[in-house]
């Protein structure tokens, strides 16, 4: 699960992770990425035999103390995961 700033940093981390992943592994983006980026990344990752889930993580300081809200996005082809 990646928790990095949305944007180019996500793409860069994906490229760093790819050599270490095996077919069927799941990459979770918890950085609240812009949804067109999530769709693009899902297609890219799935072409490599991996799974990708865009997931919003929210809660701020309170979430850090009592637990965050974790919200997986709809999958473009399969619906809600």
HTML snippet that shows the backbone in 3Dmol.js (N, CA, C, O; Angstrom):
<script src="https://3Dmol.org/build/3Dmol-min.js"></script>
<div id="view" style="width:600px;height:400px;position:relative"></div>
<script>
const pdb = `
ATOM      1  N   UNK A   1       0.856  -1.177   0.000  1.00  0.00           N
ATOM      2  CA  UNK A   1       0.000   0.000   0.000  1.00  0.00           C
ATOM      3  C   UNK A   1       0.893   1.229   0.000  1.00  0.00           C
ATOM      4  O   UNK A   1       1.774   1.377   0.847  1.00  0.00           O
ATOM      5  N   UNK A   2       0.650   2.108  -0.967  1.00  0.00           N
ATOM      6  CA  UNK A   2       1.418   3.344  -1.086  1.00  0.00           C
ATOM      7  C   UNK A   2       0.644   4.477  -0.425  1.00  0.00           C
ATOM      8  O   UNK A   2      -0.562   4.616  -0.629  1.00  0.00           O
ATOM      9  N   UNK A   3       1.325   5.268   0.350  1.00  0.00           N
ATOM     10  CA  UNK A   3       0.758   6.475   0.935  1.00  0.00           C
ATOM     11  C   UNK A   3       1.721   7.610   0.632  1.00  0.00           C
ATOM     12  O   UNK A   3       2.456   8.076   1.502  1.00  0.00           O
ATOM     13  N   UNK A   4       1.700   8.042  -0.620  1.00  0.00           N
ATOM     14  CA  UNK A   4       2.560   9.133  -1.069  1.00  0.00           C
ATOM     15  C   UNK A   4       1.684  10.227  -1.670  1.00  0.00           C
ATOM     16  O   UNK A   4       0.523   9.995  -2.005  1.00  0.00           O
ATOM     17  N   UNK A   5       2.249  11.408  -1.799  1.00  0.00           N
ATOM     18  CA  UNK A   5       1.524  12.544  -2.367  1.00  0.00           C
ATOM     19  C   UNK A   5       0.989  12.189  -3.761  1.00  0.00           C
ATOM     20  O   UNK A   5       1.711  11.636  -4.590  1.00  0.00           O
ATOM     21  N   UNK A   6      -0.273  12.513  -4.004  1.00  0.00           N
ATOM     22  CA  UNK A   6      -0.883  12.238  -5.312  1.00  0.00           C
ATOM     23  C   UNK A   6      -0.107  12.950  -6.408  1.00  0.00           C
ATOM     24  O   UNK A   6       0.479  14.010  -6.187  1.00  0.00           O
ATOM     25  N   UNK A   7      -0.112  12.348  -7.598  1.00  0.00           N
ATOM     26  CA  UNK A   7       0.551  12.953  -8.750  1.00  0.00           C
ATOM     27  C   UNK A   7       1.725  12.114  -9.233  1.00  0.00           C
ATOM     28  O   UNK A   7       1.704  10.886  -9.148  1.00  0.00           O
ATOM     29  N   UNK A   8       2.733  12.783  -9.733  1.00  0.00           N
ATOM     30  CA  UNK A   8       3.897  12.133 -10.332  1.00  0.00           C
ATOM     31  C   UNK A   8       4.598  11.177  -9.362  1.00  0.00           C
ATOM     32  O   UNK A   8       5.157  10.168  -9.792  1.00  0.00           O
ATOM     33  N   UNK A   9       4.576  11.477  -8.076  1.00  0.00           N
ATOM     34  CA  UNK A   9       5.232  10.603  -7.094  1.00  0.00           C
ATOM     35  C   UNK A   9       4.651   9.196  -7.115  1.00  0.00           C
ATOM     36  O   UNK A   9       5.375   8.224  -6.899  1.00  0.00           O
ATOM     37  N   UNK A  10       3.355   9.077  -7.372  1.00  0.00           N
ATOM     38  CA  UNK A  10       2.718   7.755  -7.444  1.00  0.00           C
ATOM     39  C   UNK A  10       3.262   6.988  -8.642  1.00  0.00           C
ATOM     40  O   UNK A  10       3.618   5.817  -8.516  1.00  0.00           O
ATOM     41  N   UNK A  11       3.330   7.631  -9.796  1.00  0.00           N
ATOM     42  CA  UNK A  11       3.858   6.966 -10.996  1.00  0.00           C
ATOM     43  C   UNK A  11       5.313   6.539 -10.789  1.00  0.00           C
ATOM     44  O   UNK A  11       5.707   5.446 -11.197  1.00  0.00           O
ATOM     45  N   UNK A  12       6.097   7.392 -10.164  1.00  0.00           N
ATOM     46  CA  UNK A  12       7.503   7.066  -9.922  1.00  0.00           C
ATOM     47  C   UNK A  12       7.644   5.879  -8.974  1.00  0.00           C
ATOM     48  O   UNK A  12       8.482   5.005  -9.198  1.00  0.00           O
ATOM     49  N   UNK A  13       6.840   5.841  -7.926  1.00  0.00           N
ATOM     50  CA  UNK A  13       6.910   4.721  -6.996  1.00  0.00           C
ATOM     51  C   UNK A  13       6.445   3.426  -7.649  1.00  0.00           C
ATOM     52  O   UNK A  13       7.023   2.367  -7.403  1.00  0.00           O
ATOM     53  N   UNK A  14       5.414   3.498  -8.474  1.00  0.00           N
ATOM     54  CA  UNK A  14       4.971   2.300  -9.200  1.00  0.00           C
ATOM     55  C   UNK A  14       6.122   1.729 -10.015  1.00  0.00           C
ATOM     56  O   UNK A  14       6.359   0.522  -9.993  1.00  0.00           O
ATOM     57  N   UNK A  15       6.829   2.577 -10.726  1.00  0.00           N
ATOM     58  CA  UNK A  15       7.950   2.102 -11.552  1.00  0.00           C
ATOM     59  C   UNK A  15       9.040   1.464 -10.690  1.00  0.00           C
ATOM     60  O   UNK A  15       9.684   0.507 -11.118  1.00  0.00           O
ATOM     61  N   UNK A  16       9.249   1.983  -9.490  1.00  0.00           N
ATOM     62  CA  UNK A  16      10.242   1.399  -8.588  1.00  0.00           C
ATOM     63  C   UNK A  16       9.774   0.053  -8.032  1.00  0.00           C
ATOM     64  O   UNK A  16      10.587  -0.839  -7.789  1.00  0.00           O
ATOM     65  N   UNK A  17       8.465  -0.089  -7.834  1.00  0.00           N
ATOM     66  CA  UNK A  17       7.915  -1.321  -7.271  1.00  0.00           C
ATOM     67  C   UNK A  17       7.811  -2.460  -8.280  1.00  0.00           C
ATOM     68  O   UNK A  17       7.985  -3.622  -7.914  1.00  0.00           O
ATOM     69  N   UNK A  18       7.532  -2.147  -9.535  1.00  0.00           N
ATOM     70  CA  UNK A  18       7.234  -3.174 -10.539  1.00  0.00           C
ATOM     71  C   UNK A  18       8.243  -4.322 -10.590  1.00  0.00           C
ATOM     72  O   UNK A  18       7.827  -5.477 -10.669  1.00  0.00           O
ATOM     73  N   UNK A  19       9.549  -4.056 -10.548  1.00  0.00           N
ATOM     74  CA  UNK A  19      10.485  -5.186 -10.620  1.00  0.00           C
ATOM     75  C   UNK A  19      10.394  -6.152  -9.434  1.00  0.00           C
ATOM     76  O   UNK A  19      10.905  -7.269  -9.509  1.00  0.00           O
ATOM     77  N   UNK A  20       9.756  -5.735  -8.354  1.00  0.00           N
ATOM     78  CA  UNK A  20       9.685  -6.550  -7.145  1.00  0.00           C
ATOM     79  C   UNK A  20       8.343  -7.264  -6.978  1.00  0.00           C
ATOM     80  O   UNK A  20       8.149  -7.991  -6.003  1.00  0.00           O
ATOM     81  N   UNK A  21       7.423  -7.065  -7.913  1.00  0.00           N
ATOM     82  CA  UNK A  21       6.081  -7.619  -7.800  1.00  0.00           C
ATOM     83  C   UNK A  21       5.920  -8.852  -8.677  1.00  0.00           C
ATOM     84  O   UNK A  21       6.598  -9.010  -9.693  1.00  0.00           O
ATOM     85  N   UNK A  22       5.006  -9.721  -8.258  1.00  0.00           N
ATOM     86  CA  UNK A  22       4.712 -10.932  -9.010  1.00  0.00           C
ATOM     87  C   UNK A  22       3.280 -10.886  -9.516  1.00  0.00           C
ATOM     88  O   UNK A  22       2.436 -10.181  -8.963  1.00  0.00           O
ATOM     89  N   UNK A  23       3.013 -11.647 -10.578  1.00  0.00           N
ATOM     90  CA  UNK A  23       1.674 -11.689 -11.143  1.00  0.00           C
ATOM     91  C   UNK A  23       0.658 -11.975 -10.043  1.00  0.00           C
ATOM     92  O   UNK A  23       0.842 -12.880  -9.228  1.00  0.00           O
ATOM     93  N   UNK A  24      -0.436 -11.174 -10.036  1.00  0.00           N
ATOM     94  CA  UNK A  24      -1.491 -11.331  -9.050  1.00  0.00           C
ATOM     95  C   UNK A  24      -1.325 -10.455  -7.820  1.00  0.00           C
ATOM     96  O   UNK A  24      -2.251 -10.343  -7.017  1.00  0.00           O
ATOM     97  N   UNK A  25      -0.155  -9.829  -7.652  1.00  0.00           N
ATOM     98  CA  UNK A  25       0.029  -8.915  -6.522  1.00  0.00           C
ATOM     99  C   UNK A  25      -0.896  -7.716  -6.665  1.00  0.00           C
ATOM    100  O   UNK A  25      -1.319  -7.374  -7.769  1.00  0.00           O
ATOM    101  N   UNK A  26      -1.207  -7.082  -5.540  1.00  0.00           N
ATOM    102  CA  UNK A  26      -2.113  -5.939  -5.513  1.00  0.00           C
ATOM    103  C   UNK A  26      -1.342  -4.695  -5.084  1.00  0.00           C
ATOM    104  O   UNK A  26      -0.627  -4.708  -4.082  1.00  0.00           O
ATOM    105  N   UNK A  27      -1.497  -3.624  -5.854  1.00  0.00           N
ATOM    106  CA  UNK A  27      -0.932  -2.320  -5.514  1.00  0.00           C
ATOM    107  C   UNK A  27      -2.098  -1.442  -5.067  1.00  0.00           C
ATOM    108  O   UNK A  27      -3.077  -1.287  -5.797  1.00  0.00           O
ATOM    109  N   UNK A  28      -1.992  -0.867  -3.866  1.00  0.00           N
ATOM    110  CA  UNK A  28      -3.038  -0.002  -3.338  1.00  0.00           C
ATOM    111  C   UNK A  28      -2.484   1.412  -3.216  1.00  0.00           C
ATOM    112  O   UNK A  28      -1.475   1.637  -2.548  1.00  0.00           O
ATOM    113  N   UNK A  29      -3.153   2.362  -3.868  1.00  0.00           N
ATOM    114  CA  UNK A  29      -2.773   3.771  -3.799  1.00  0.00           C
ATOM    115  C   UNK A  29      -3.666   4.457  -2.776  1.00  0.00           C
ATOM    116  O   UNK A  29      -4.848   4.683  -3.036  1.00  0.00           O
ATOM    117  N   UNK A  30      -3.111   4.789  -1.616  1.00  0.00           N
ATOM    118  CA  UNK A  30      -3.874   5.443  -0.564  1.00  0.00           C
ATOM    119  C   UNK A  30      -3.679   6.940  -0.528  1.00  0.00           C
ATOM    120  O   UNK A  30      -3.928   7.568   0.501  1.00  0.00           O
ATOM    121  N   UNK A  31      -3.234   7.533  -1.639  1.00  0.00           N
ATOM    122  CA  UNK A  31      -2.899   8.951  -1.649  1.00  0.00           C
ATOM    123  C   UNK A  31      -3.971   9.870  -2.206  1.00  0.00           C
ATOM    124  O   UNK A  31      -3.677  11.016  -2.544  1.00  0.00           O
ATOM    125  N   UNK A  32      -5.212   9.396  -2.310  1.00  0.00           N
ATOM    126  CA  UNK A  32      -6.318  10.225  -2.800  1.00  0.00           C
ATOM    127  C   UNK A  32      -6.041  10.809  -4.192  1.00  0.00           C
ATOM    128  O   UNK A  32      -6.225  12.005  -4.421  1.00  0.00           O
ATOM    129  N   UNK A  33      -5.604   9.964  -5.102  1.00  0.00           N
ATOM    130  CA  UNK A  33      -5.290  10.399  -6.462  1.00  0.00           C
ATOM    131  C   UNK A  33      -6.533  10.854  -7.223  1.00  0.00           C
ATOM    132  O   UNK A  33      -7.654  10.443  -6.922  1.00  0.00           O
ATOM    133  N   UNK A  34      -6.306  11.707  -8.205  1.00  0.00           N
ATOM    134  CA  UNK A  34      -7.350  12.182  -9.115  1.00  0.00           C
ATOM    135  C   UNK A  34      -7.835  10.990  -9.933  1.00  0.00           C
ATOM    136  O   UNK A  34      -7.019  10.240 -10.468  1.00  0.00           O
ATOM    137  N   UNK A  35      -9.157  10.802 -10.039  1.00  0.00           N
ATOM    138  CA  UNK A  35      -9.702   9.564 -10.602  1.00  0.00           C
ATOM    139  C   UNK A  35      -9.238   9.231 -12.020  1.00  0.00           C
ATOM    140  O   UNK A  35      -9.065   8.046 -12.302  1.00  0.00           O
ATOM    141  N   UNK A  36      -9.022  10.185 -12.940  1.00  0.00           N
ATOM    142  CA  UNK A  36      -8.493   9.776 -14.243  1.00  0.00           C
ATOM    143  C   UNK A  36      -7.088   9.151 -14.134  1.00  0.00           C
ATOM    144  O   UNK A  36      -6.730   8.282 -14.929  1.00  0.00           O
ATOM    145  N   UNK A  37      -6.307   9.596 -13.155  1.00  0.00           N
ATOM    146  CA  UNK A  37      -4.998   8.981 -12.937  1.00  0.00           C
ATOM    147  C   UNK A  37      -5.161   7.554 -12.433  1.00  0.00           C
ATOM    148  O   UNK A  37      -4.411   6.662 -12.828  1.00  0.00           O
ATOM    149  N   UNK A  38      -6.142   7.339 -11.560  1.00  0.00           N
ATOM    150  CA  UNK A  38      -6.402   5.996 -11.052  1.00  0.00           C
ATOM    151  C   UNK A  38      -6.827   5.061 -12.180  1.00  0.00           C
ATOM    152  O   UNK A  38      -6.381   3.914 -12.233  1.00  0.00           O
ATOM    153  N   UNK A  39      -7.675   5.532 -13.071  1.00  0.00           N
ATOM    154  CA  UNK A  39      -8.108   4.711 -14.207  1.00  0.00           C
ATOM    155  C   UNK A  39      -6.915   4.364 -15.091  1.00  0.00           C
ATOM    156  O   UNK A  39      -6.758   3.213 -15.497  1.00  0.00           O
ATOM    157  N   UNK A  40      -6.081   5.343 -15.387  1.00  0.00           N
ATOM    158  CA  UNK A  40      -4.885   5.117 -16.227  1.00  0.00           C
ATOM    159  C   UNK A  40      -3.946   4.117 -15.563  1.00  0.00           C
ATOM    160  O   UNK A  40      -3.438   3.205 -16.216  1.00  0.00           O
ATOM    161  N   UNK A  41      -3.720   4.290 -14.277  1.00  0.00           N
ATOM    162  CA  UNK A  41      -2.801   3.398 -13.562  1.00  0.00           C
ATOM    163  C   UNK A  41      -3.369   1.982 -13.460  1.00  0.00           C
ATOM    164  O   UNK A  41      -2.625   1.006 -13.554  1.00  0.00           O
ATOM    165  N   UNK A  42      -4.665   1.872 -13.272  1.00  0.00           N
ATOM    166  CA  UNK A  42      -5.301   0.550 -13.222  1.00  0.00           C
ATOM    167  C   UNK A  42      -5.052  -0.199 -14.516  1.00  0.00           C
ATOM    168  O   UNK A  42      -4.672  -1.370 -14.494  1.00  0.00           O
ATOM    169  N   UNK A  43      -5.261   0.463 -15.643  1.00  0.00           N
ATOM    170  CA  UNK A  43      -5.049  -0.178 -16.945  1.00  0.00           C
ATOM    171  C   UNK A  43      -3.588  -0.581 -17.120  1.00  0.00           C
ATOM    172  O   UNK A  43      -3.295  -1.683 -17.583  1.00  0.00           O
ATOM    173  N   UNK A  44      -2.686   0.299 -16.755  1.00  0.00           N
ATOM    174  CA  UNK A  44      -1.244   0.041 -16.884  1.00  0.00           C
ATOM    175  C   UNK A  44      -0.822  -1.149 -16.029  1.00  0.00           C
ATOM    176  O   UNK A  44      -0.121  -2.044 -16.501  1.00  0.00           O
ATOM    177  N   UNK A  45      -1.250  -1.155 -14.777  1.00  0.00           N
ATOM    178  CA  UNK A  45      -0.868  -2.216 -13.842  1.00  0.00           C
ATOM    179  C   UNK A  45      -1.474  -3.559 -14.264  1.00  0.00           C
ATOM    180  O   UNK A  45      -0.803  -4.589 -14.204  1.00  0.00           O
ATOM    181  N   UNK A  46      -2.736  -3.548 -14.690  1.00  0.00           N
ATOM    182  CA  UNK A  46      -3.392  -4.806 -15.068  1.00  0.00           C
ATOM    183  C   UNK A  46      -2.787  -5.409 -16.329  1.00  0.00           C
ATOM    184  O   UNK A  46      -2.818  -6.627 -16.501  1.00  0.00           O
ATOM    185  N   UNK A  47      -2.239  -4.581 -17.212  1.00  0.00           N
ATOM    186  CA  UNK A  47      -1.536  -5.105 -18.392  1.00  0.00           C
ATOM    187  C   UNK A  47      -0.323  -5.932 -17.987  1.00  0.00           C
ATOM    188  O   UNK A  47       0.158  -6.754 -18.768  1.00  0.00           O
ATOM    189  N   UNK A  48       0.168  -5.722 -16.784  1.00  0.00           N
ATOM    190  CA  UNK A  48       1.341  -6.437 -16.283  1.00  0.00           C
ATOM    191  C   UNK A  48       0.945  -7.623 -15.398  1.00  0.00           C
ATOM    192  O   UNK A  48       1.805  -8.239 -14.768  1.00  0.00           O
ATOM    193  N   UNK A  49      -0.354  -7.947 -15.349  1.00  0.00           N
ATOM    194  CA  UNK A  49      -0.818  -9.093 -14.569  1.00  0.00           C
ATOM    195  C   UNK A  49      -0.961  -8.806 -13.083  1.00  0.00           C
ATOM    196  O   UNK A  49      -1.018  -9.726 -12.268  1.00  0.00           O
ATOM    197  N   UNK A  50      -1.019  -7.523 -12.733  1.00  0.00           N
ATOM    198  CA  UNK A  50      -1.164  -7.105 -11.343  1.00  0.00           C
ATOM    199  C   UNK A  50      -2.528  -6.457 -11.145  1.00  0.00           C
ATOM    200  O   UNK A  50      -3.236  -6.183 -12.114  1.00  0.00           O
ATOM    201  N   UNK A  51      -2.893  -6.216  -9.902  1.00  0.00           N
ATOM    202  CA  UNK A  51      -4.143  -5.531  -9.592  1.00  0.00           C
ATOM    203  C   UNK A  51      -3.832  -4.184  -8.949  1.00  0.00           C
ATOM    204  O   UNK A  51      -2.818  -4.032  -8.267  1.00  0.00           O
ATOM    205  N   UNK A  52      -4.710  -3.210  -9.170  1.00  0.00           N
ATOM    206  CA  UNK A  52      -4.502  -1.854  -8.655  1.00  0.00           C
ATOM    207  C   UNK A  52      -5.801  -1.361  -8.042  1.00  0.00           C
ATOM    208  O   UNK A  52      -6.865  -1.460  -8.655  1.00  0.00           O
ATOM    209  N   UNK A  53      -5.710  -0.832  -6.836  1.00  0.00           N
ATOM    210  CA  UNK A  53      -6.883  -0.286  -6.171  1.00  0.00           C
ATOM    211  C   UNK A  53      -6.575   1.135  -5.720  1.00  0.00           C
ATOM    212  O   UNK A  53      -5.664   1.358  -4.922  1.00  0.00           O
ATOM    213  N   UNK A  54      -7.333   2.086  -6.229  1.00  0.00           N
ATOM    214  CA  UNK A  54      -7.244   3.458  -5.746  1.00  0.00           C
ATOM    215  C   UNK A  54      -8.075   3.564  -4.482  1.00  0.00           C
ATOM    216  O   UNK A  54      -9.254   3.210  -4.482  1.00  0.00           O
ATOM    217  N   UNK A  55      -7.474   4.047  -3.406  1.00  0.00           N
ATOM    218  CA  UNK A  55      -8.146   4.060  -2.109  1.00  0.00           C
ATOM    219  C   UNK A  55      -7.924   5.394  -1.420  1.00  0.00           C
ATOM    220  O   UNK A  55      -6.783   5.806  -1.208  1.00  0.00           O
ATOM    221  N   UNK A  56      -9.004   6.065  -1.073  1.00  0.00           N
ATOM    222  CA  UNK A  56      -8.892   7.300  -0.310  1.00  0.00           C
ATOM    223  C   UNK A  56      -8.714   6.990   1.165  1.00  0.00           C
ATOM    224  O   UNK A  56      -9.389   6.118   1.713  1.00  0.00           O
ATOM    225  N   UNK A  57      -7.812   7.701   1.797  1.00  0.00           N
ATOM    226  CA  UNK A  57      -7.592   7.558   3.236  1.00  0.00           C
ATOM    227  C   UNK A  57      -7.849   8.922   3.855  1.00  0.00           C
ATOM    228  O   UNK A  57      -7.251   9.917   3.445  1.00  0.00           O
ATOM    229  N   UNK A  58      -8.732   8.970   4.836  1.00  0.00           N
ATOM    230  CA  UNK A  58      -9.126  10.242   5.418  1.00  0.00           C
ATOM    231  C   UNK A  58      -9.230  10.110   6.931  1.00  0.00           C
ATOM    232  O   UNK A  58      -9.315   9.004   7.466  1.00  0.00           O
ATOM    233  N   UNK A  59      -9.221  11.234   7.601  1.00  0.00           N
ATOM    234  CA  UNK A  59      -9.427  11.228   9.039  1.00  0.00           C
ATOM    235  C   UNK A  59      -8.567  12.224   9.782  1.00  0.00           C
ATOM    236  O   UNK A  59      -8.850  12.558  10.932  1.00  0.00           O
ATOM    237  N   UNK A  60      -7.507  12.707   9.128  1.00  0.00           N
ATOM    238  CA  UNK A  60      -6.658  13.717   9.743  1.00  0.00           C
ATOM    239  C   UNK A  60      -6.082  13.264  11.073  1.00  0.00           C
ATOM    240  O   UNK A  60      -5.769  12.089  11.261  1.00  0.00           O
ATOM    241  N   UNK A  61      -5.946  14.210  11.993  1.00  0.00           N
ATOM    242  CA  UNK A  61      -5.350  13.923  13.299  1.00  0.00           C
ATOM    243  C   UNK A  61      -6.182  12.924  14.087  1.00  0.00           C
ATOM    244  O   UNK A  61      -5.636  12.030  14.733  1.00  0.00           O
ATOM    245  N   UNK A  62      -7.502  13.072  14.036  1.00  0.00           N
ATOM    246  CA  UNK A  62      -8.371  12.153  14.762  1.00  0.00           C
ATOM    247  C   UNK A  62      -8.254  10.740  14.205  1.00  0.00           C
ATOM    248  O   UNK A  62      -8.221   9.766  14.957  1.00  0.00           O
ATOM    249  N   UNK A  63      -8.193  10.639  12.886  1.00  0.00           N
ATOM    250  CA  UNK A  63      -8.036   9.334  12.254  1.00  0.00           C
ATOM    251  C   UNK A  63      -6.720   8.674  12.641  1.00  0.00           C
ATOM    252  O   UNK A  63      -6.647   7.452  12.773  1.00  0.00           O
ATOM    253  N   UNK A  64      -5.678   9.487  12.823  1.00  0.00           N
ATOM    254  CA  UNK A  64      -4.393   8.944  13.246  1.00  0.00           C
ATOM    255  C   UNK A  64      -4.479   8.350  14.650  1.00  0.00           C
ATOM    256  O   UNK A  64      -3.751   7.413  14.976  1.00  0.00           O
ATOM    257  N   UNK A  65      -5.358   8.888  15.467  1.00  0.00           N
ATOM    258  CA  UNK A  65      -5.482   8.415  16.848  1.00  0.00           C
ATOM    259  C   UNK A  65      -6.452   7.248  16.999  1.00  0.00           C
ATOM    260  O   UNK A  65      -6.185   6.309  17.748  1.00  0.00           O
ATOM    261  N   UNK A  66      -7.584   7.309  16.283  1.00  0.00           N
ATOM    262  CA  UNK A  66      -8.616   6.279  16.489  1.00  0.00           C
ATOM    263  C   UNK A  66      -8.852   5.400  15.274  1.00  0.00           C
ATOM    264  O   UNK A  66      -9.628   4.446  15.342  1.00  0.00           O
ATOM    265  N   UNK A  67      -8.200   5.706  14.170  1.00  0.00           N
ATOM    266  CA  UNK A  67      -8.341   4.911  12.958  1.00  0.00           C
ATOM    267  C   UNK A  67      -8.897   5.730  11.821  1.00  0.00           C
ATOM    268  O   UNK A  67      -9.862   6.472  12.005  1.00  0.00           O
ATOM    269  N   UNK A  68      -8.302   5.609  10.639  1.00  0.00           N
ATOM    270  CA  UNK A  68      -8.748   6.388   9.496  1.00  0.00           C
ATOM    271  C   UNK A  68      -9.954   5.768   8.798  1.00  0.00           C
ATOM    272  O   UNK A  68     -10.290   4.605   9.018  1.00  0.00           O
ATOM    273  N   UNK A  69     -10.590   6.564   7.959  1.00  0.00           N
ATOM    274  CA  UNK A  69     -11.604   6.069   7.048  1.00  0.00           C
ATOM    275  C   UNK A  69     -10.873   5.638   5.780  1.00  0.00           C
ATOM    276  O   UNK A  69     -10.123   6.422   5.199  1.00  0.00           O
ATOM    277  N   UNK A  70     -11.084   4.413   5.356  1.00  0.00           N
ATOM    278  CA  UNK A  70     -10.417   3.888   4.166  1.00  0.00           C
ATOM    279  C   UNK A  70     -11.493   3.548   3.145  1.00  0.00           C
ATOM    280  O   UNK A  70     -12.370   2.723   3.407  1.00  0.00           O
ATOM    281  N   UNK A  71     -11.421   4.201   1.956  1.00  0.00           N
ATOM    282  CA  UNK A  71     -12.502   4.119   0.973  1.00  0.00           C
ATOM    283  C   UNK A  71     -11.990   3.642  -0.388  1.00  0.00           C
ATOM    284  O   UNK A  71     -11.505   4.454  -1.176  1.00  0.00           O
ATOM    285  N   UNK A  72     -12.091   2.330  -0.680  1.00  0.00           N
ATOM    286  CA  UNK A  72     -11.666   1.850  -1.996  1.00  0.00           C
ATOM    287  C   UNK A  72     -12.586   2.380  -3.096  1.00  0.00           C
ATOM    288  O   UNK A  72     -13.794   2.513  -2.901  1.00  0.00           O
ATOM    289  N   UNK A  73     -12.004   2.676  -4.238  1.00  0.00           N
ATOM    290  CA  UNK A  73     -12.758   3.204  -5.381  1.00  0.00           C
ATOM    291  C   UNK A  73     -13.407   2.068  -6.178  1.00  0.00           C
ATOM    292  O   UNK A  73     -13.041   0.900  -6.043  1.00  0.00           O
ATOM    293  N   UNK A  74     -14.369   2.442  -7.000  1.00  0.00           N
ATOM    294  CA  UNK A  74     -14.936   1.489  -7.961  1.00  0.00           C
ATOM    295  C   UNK A  74     -13.845   1.077  -8.935  1.00  0.00           C
ATOM    296  O   UNK A  74     -13.006   1.889  -9.324  1.00  0.00           O
ATOM    297  N   UNK A  75     -13.864  -0.172  -9.317  1.00  0.00           N
ATOM    298  CA  UNK A  75     -12.957  -0.652 -10.354  1.00  0.00           C
ATOM    299  C   UNK A  75     -13.603  -0.376 -11.701  1.00  0.00           C
ATOM    300  O   UNK A  75     -14.791  -0.649 -11.866  1.00  0.00           O
ATOM    301  N   UNK A  76     -12.857   0.162 -12.681  1.00  0.00           N
ATOM    302  CA  UNK A  76     -13.468   0.530 -13.970  1.00  0.00           C
ATOM    303  C   UNK A  76     -14.176  -0.617 -14.685  1.00  0.00           C
ATOM    304  O   UNK A  76     -15.140  -0.377 -15.412  1.00  0.00           O
ATOM    305  N   UNK A  77     -13.722  -1.863 -14.498  1.00  0.00           N
ATOM    306  CA  UNK A  77     -14.344  -2.989 -15.193  1.00  0.00           C
ATOM    307  C   UNK A  77     -15.169  -3.878 -14.274  1.00  0.00           C
ATOM    308  O   UNK A  77     -16.114  -4.521 -14.731  1.00  0.00           O
ATOM    309  N   UNK A  78     -14.837  -3.929 -13.004  1.00  0.00           N
ATOM    310  CA  UNK A  78     -15.424  -4.931 -12.128  1.00  0.00           C
ATOM    311  C   UNK A  78     -16.354  -4.360 -11.059  1.00  0.00           C
ATOM    312  O   UNK A  78     -16.910  -5.125 -10.271  1.00  0.00           O
ATOM    313  N   UNK A  79     -16.538  -3.053 -11.009  1.00  0.00           N
ATOM    314  CA  UNK A  79     -17.369  -2.470  -9.974  1.00  0.00           C
ATOM    315  C   UNK A  79     -16.621  -2.329  -8.670  1.00  0.00           C
ATOM    316  O   UNK A  79     -15.390  -2.329  -8.658  1.00  0.00           O
ATOM    317  N   UNK A  80     -17.326  -2.213  -7.596  1.00  0.00           N
ATOM    318  CA  UNK A  80     -16.707  -2.020  -6.294  1.00  0.00           C
ATOM    319  C   UNK A  80     -15.967  -3.270  -5.882  1.00  0.00           C
ATOM    320  O   UNK A  80     -16.458  -4.387  -6.046  1.00  0.00           O
ATOM    321  N   UNK A  81     -14.779  -3.068  -5.344  1.00  0.00           N
ATOM    322  CA  UNK A  81     -13.944  -4.194  -4.912  1.00  0.00           C
ATOM    323  C   UNK A  81     -14.230  -4.461  -3.453  1.00  0.00           C
ATOM    324  O   UNK A  81     -13.642  -5.369  -2.865  1.00  0.00           O
TER     325      UNK A  81
END
`;
const viewer = $3Dmol.createViewer("view");
viewer.addModel(pdb, "pdb");
viewer.setStyle({}, {cartoon: {color: "spectrum"}});
viewer.zoomTo();
viewer.render();
</script>
